[in-house]
């Protein structure tokens, strides 16, 4: 059987899978009755409803022709931006918090901003080193002024081994 | 008149230098993000929430509200000049607004949008002030069953007005409700779905979801498009003043847009986007006058009406939030979060327990609208310059502000790992055509719904008929059912699809 709408097919599967997972998880908690709802009651109902809904969406995607007739293809994934944006975010987190399990010290906010700007910029179509460096300097100055001086947010600003 | 006393109290609060400053900052930021395509009020409010911790609650809410309605102004600038909606609610402004700019009439188009928004904003604020007191009295009659039914109505409204597939929107609501249940159950103390991760027993932060899905997801999807799809076009703007003829056409359109927007804003699930769509549809249905430019070719009514409607709706959508404590759309859901951060429980008691906050916020909206018209008309040149900033400088900054915002909510790197996950999930949503706004609404309402359902059924000893035997609750459910039926009617559903394909 051919898939009429790829988008709907996979979103349906996703709903079903997540619904089943939540409903199954809910059975680990006491479900109770309507008058005395346990912690599992509401998630169990929601999970079952969502799983059923997901199967309806999947079923429809196999049978009903989508309105625009274009086949509703998902299209290619933008792996490059996906990778670099998420990586930039993770590296920023590592710079702020460090990773105690492998004794990676916290490098602080300023290092984090530079790392984030360079990695995130890789996600774009153009990457000019000089331009990105200037951007990183501007963003560091702005963030320092706004978040540390003005709003007094609690951040490790410099690497832990310098301030300790 | 009590209303005037209340408003006087509100203006007293709003006119203090500090609150004036935050109203200005909010409006400025709102315009900024409204002008910039690819970042909307949702992500911005989520980003700035942590920064408001240190502020007094009134100032914080004044600023956040300014961002929301400010974005409705800024969005029209981009729509007219760049042929891109700067903000989702300006989608229809693009159609006629950009055509006017092509014909060298960018100035009058911007003026129509600005003046229309200003008028609508003032009316919206008055409606909000006038309806707040009576609605609050109704709210005190609400028991758990009514609250549950009202939330059902709100969620149905969100589904009906969502663009794209109805079924998928329902699915997103379920997903949001379930995600909202993660964490410690208030009644039994059981940590649900926390997988023994201590941070998860507090639940997932809504900032994490908003930022991941709306911030990162959008950026990744934008970068995935080719540069040519992000058309940039800067027009000369000269002669802001619309002609007499323009005014003659504009005024009734603005009036229609304002009343429509004010009504749709109050309805649960309604909001700025739908109001703009509906207003444009109505204008298109009215007959063209002799010598008038047809729609789609630069008709000034096609700019004035939707812009008035989206601004009126953005003001009146505060009504359900402030009187019932129920957010009617995703941005208002974030405002619930903002209020809880400051230990204010949204609901009918806000007006009596925090009158300065309640009336101060309302008064600040009027001041904010006055600031916005100055920001957006005489100072339009600044925003035009801003539109020429390349995206490759903007998106790293947005990524940075998201990361900083997420971290500073709890000063915990765990939230940064979570936002990475939701960034990937958000991109997947976009690829699969799953609209994320209903998810956020469900997420905020999840715990509230469970609590009210539990209480209602406890009081009725497990009898589900309580939702239809109590008059108020039954009528709310009836409206919800009616909405669903109307949308599912073949003729309406076909029209609805057409309306959204026009995007």
Interface residues (C-beta under 8 A of the other chain):
Chain A: X7 X8 X10 X11 X14 X15 X18 X19 X22 X25 X29 X30 X33 X34 X35 X36 X37 X38 X39 X41 X42 X43 X46 X47 X49 X50 X53 X54 X56 X57 X60 X67 X68 X72 X74 X75 X77 X78 X80 X81 X82 X85 X86 X88 X89 X90 X92 X93 X94 X96 X97 X112 X113 X116 X117 X120 X121 X123 X124 X125 X126 X131 X132 X135 X139 X143 X147 X151 X152 X153 X154 X155
Chain B: X50 X51 X54 X165 X167 X168 X170 X171 X174 X175 X177 X178 X181 X185 X187 X188 X190 X192 X193 X216 X219 X220 X221 X223 X224 X227 X391 X392 X393 X395 X396 X397 X399 X400 X402 X403 X404 X407 X408 X411 X413 X416 X417 X419 X420 X423 X424 X427 X428 X431 X432 X433 X434 X449 X450 X453 X454 X457 X458 X460 X461 X462 X463 X464 X497 X501
